[in-house]
Amino acid sequence: MQAIDLLLQRHSAKTLGEPGPDAAALELLLASGARAPDHGRLRPWRFIVIRGAARARLGELLAAQLRRARPDSSPEALERERLKAFRAPLVIAVAAVQDPRSAVPMIEQVLSAGAAAENILLAASALGFNGVWKTGGAAYDDEVKRALGLASADALVGFLYIGTEPARAAEQPARADWHDRVTYWGE
């Protein structure tokens, strides 16, 4: 597949299943993420790989975060939150470990981690997988960050859920037109 086709056809999958990326594919995904633009060569991105039984621990973290945010959550809501960790066989949490002493603005460090996340999603598509990028309250929760080995000041830019998408229907809904989002300045 040509790179431009990959970019134009990329979409977020609604459902993902097995198989997930094997060790060699995971290596390519992470290497692709590490090629993200990086002002100052800070390498602010961190990739936290969550698979297998570790997804149950992630599910507990997600449910605990919901319980903290909304103490009146029903048992059913907490269970739905737990099950989010099983959306795909592989979850990669992508974070920006920010260096406030750097001359590189913090926003650029976070954007670098966001570009790394997109590189991973594009690499997954190139390898025949698909993925979806999710955040939610857990991405902004200090307890979740701490459990994942991050500091409160770090930015958890999202959870990438990666797996195999069931066969898609031939007709996909058209993407919204982007032309109204463009301005040609100075012309």
C-alpha positions as CSV (number, residue, x, y, z in Angstrom):
1,M,0.0,0.0,0.0
2,Q,1.3,3.4,-0.9
3,A,1.8,5.9,2.0
4,I,-0.8,8.3,0.6
5,D,-3.4,5.5,0.4
6,L,-2.7,4.6,3.9
7,L,-3.2,8.2,5.1
8,L,-6.4,8.6,3.1
9,Q,-8.0,5.3,4.1
10,R,-7.0,5.3,7.8
11,H,-10.0,5.2,10.2
12,S,-10.7,4.3,13.8
13,A,-12.0,0.8,14.1
14,K,-15.2,0.1,16.0
15,T,-14.2,-3.4,17.0
16,L,-10.9,-5.1,17.2
17,G,-9.9,-8.7,18.0
18,E,-7.3,-11.3,17.7
19,P,-4.8,-11.6,16.3
20,G,-2.9,-8.7,17.8
21,P,0.6,-7.7,16.7
22,D,3.3,-10.3,17.4
23,A,6.7,-9.4,18.9
24,A,8.1,-8.4,15.5
25,A,5.1,-6.3,14.6
26,L,5.1,-4.6,18.0
27,E,8.8,-3.8,17.5
28,L,7.9,-2.1,14.2
29,L,5.0,-0.2,15.8
30,L,7.3,1.2,18.6
31,A,10.1,2.0,16.2
32,S,7.6,3.9,14.0
33,G,6.5,5.9,17.1
34,A,10.0,6.8,17.9
35,R,10.4,8.4,14.5
36,A,8.0,11.2,15.4
37,P,9.0,14.8,15.0
38,D,10.9,15.9,18.1
39,H,12.1,19.4,18.6
40,G,15.3,19.5,20.5
41,R,15.7,15.7,20.3
42,L,14.2,15.4,23.8
43,R,12.4,12.1,23.0
44,P,9.6,13.0,25.4
45,W,7.4,10.1,24.4
46,R,7.0,7.0,26.4
47,F,5.2,3.8,25.3
48,I,3.6,1.6,27.9
49,V,2.7,-1.8,26.4
50,I,-0.3,-3.4,28.0
51,R,-1.3,-6.9,26.8
52,G,-2.4,-10.3,28.1
53,A,-3.3,-10.4,31.8
54,A,-2.0,-6.8,32.3
55,R,-5.2,-5.7,30.6
56,A,-7.2,-6.9,33.6
57,R,-5.0,-4.6,35.8
58,L,-5.7,-1.7,33.4
59,G,-9.4,-2.5,33.6
60,E,-9.2,-2.2,37.4
61,L,-7.3,1.1,37.1
62,L,-10.1,2.4,34.7
63,A,-12.9,1.3,37.1
64,A,-11.1,2.9,40.1
65,Q,-10.7,6.2,38.2
66,L,-14.4,6.2,37.4
67,R,-15.2,5.4,41.1
68,R,-13.1,8.4,42.2
69,A,-14.6,10.7,39.6
70,R,-18.2,9.5,40.2
71,P,-18.6,7.8,43.5
72,D,-22.2,7.0,42.7
73,S,-21.3,4.9,39.6
74,S,-23.4,1.7,39.3
75,P,-21.7,-1.7,39.4
76,E,-22.7,-2.0,35.7
77,A,-21.0,1.2,34.8
78,L,-17.8,0.1,36.7
79,E,-17.9,-3.2,34.8
80,R,-18.2,-1.4,31.4
81,E,-15.2,0.7,32.4
82,R,-13.2,-2.5,33.3
83,L,-14.1,-4.1,29.9
84,K,-12.6,-1.1,28.0
85,A,-9.2,-2.6,28.6
86,F,-10.3,-5.6,26.5
87,R,-11.3,-3.5,23.4
88,A,-8.2,-5.0,21.6
89,P,-5.5,-7.6,22.3
90,L,-2.9,-4.8,22.6
91,V,-3.0,-1.5,24.3
92,I,-0.2,1.1,24.1
93,A,-0.5,4.0,26.5
94,V,1.4,6.9,24.9
95,A,2.7,9.7,27.2
96,A,4.8,12.8,27.1
97,V,7.4,12.9,29.9
98,Q,7.8,16.6,29.9
99,D,11.0,18.4,30.7
100,P,10.1,21.9,32.1
101,R,13.8,22.9,32.1
102,S,14.0,22.5,28.4
103,A,13.9,25.5,26.1
104,V,11.4,23.5,24.0
105,P,7.9,24.6,25.0
106,M,5.8,22.0,26.9
107,I,3.2,22.0,24.2
108,E,5.7,20.9,21.6
109,Q,6.8,18.0,23.8
110,V,3.1,16.9,24.1
111,L,2.6,17.3,20.3
112,S,5.7,15.1,19.7
113,A,4.0,12.3,21.8
114,G,0.8,12.9,19.8
115,A,2.7,12.5,16.6
116,A,4.3,9.3,17.9
117,A,0.8,8.0,18.7
118,E,-0.3,8.7,15.1
119,N,2.8,7.1,13.7
120,I,2.0,3.9,15.7
121,L,-1.6,3.9,14.4
122,L,-0.4,4.4,10.8
123,A,2.2,1.6,11.2
124,A,-0.5,-0.7,12.6
125,S,-2.6,0.0,9.5
126,A,0.4,-0.6,7.2
127,L,1.0,-4.0,8.9
128,G,-2.7,-5.1,8.4
129,F,-4.0,-4.2,11.8
130,N,-6.1,-1.3,12.9
131,G,-6.5,0.8,16.0
132,V,-8.3,3.4,17.8
133,W,-7.0,6.3,20.0
134,K,-8.9,6.8,23.2
135,T,-8.5,9.2,26.2
136,G,-11.3,9.6,28.7
137,G,-11.0,10.7,32.3
138,A,-8.3,8.0,33.0
139,A,-5.8,9.9,30.7
140,Y,-5.9,12.9,33.0
141,D,-6.0,11.1,36.3
142,D,-2.9,11.3,38.5
143,E,-3.5,7.9,40.1
144,V,-3.7,6.2,36.7
145,K,-0.5,8.0,35.6
146,R,1.3,7.0,38.7
147,A,0.2,3.3,38.3
148,L,1.6,3.4,34.8
149,G,5.0,4.8,36.0
150,L,4.4,8.4,35.1
151,A,4.5,11.6,37.1
152,S,1.5,13.9,37.6
153,A,3.1,16.5,35.3
154,D,3.4,14.1,32.5
155,A,0.8,14.1,29.8
156,L,-0.9,10.8,29.0
157,V,-1.9,11.6,25.4
158,G,-4.0,8.5,25.0
159,F,-4.5,4.8,24.9
160,L,-4.0,3.1,21.5
161,Y,-6.1,-0.1,21.2
162,I,-4.6,-2.2,18.4
163,G,-5.8,-5.5,16.9
164,T,-7.5,-7.0,13.8
165,E,-10.6,-5.4,12.5
166,P,-13.3,-7.7,11.2
167,A,-13.9,-7.5,7.5
168,R,-15.4,-4.0,6.8
169,A,-18.4,-3.4,4.6
170,A,-17.5,-2.3,1.1
171,E,-19.1,1.0,1.5
172,Q,-17.7,3.2,4.3
173,P,-19.4,6.4,5.4
174,A,-17.8,9.4,3.7
175,R,-15.5,11.5,5.8
176,A,-16.7,15.0,6.4
177,D,-15.4,17.5,3.9
178,W,-12.3,19.3,5.0
179,H,-12.3,22.2,2.6
180,D,-14.2,24.5,5.0
181,R,-11.3,24.0,7.4
182,V,-8.7,25.6,5.1
183,T,-7.8,29.2,4.7
184,Y,-5.2,30.4,2.2
185,W,-3.7,33.3,4.0
186,G,-2.2,36.2,2.1
187,E,-3.7,35.3,-1.2
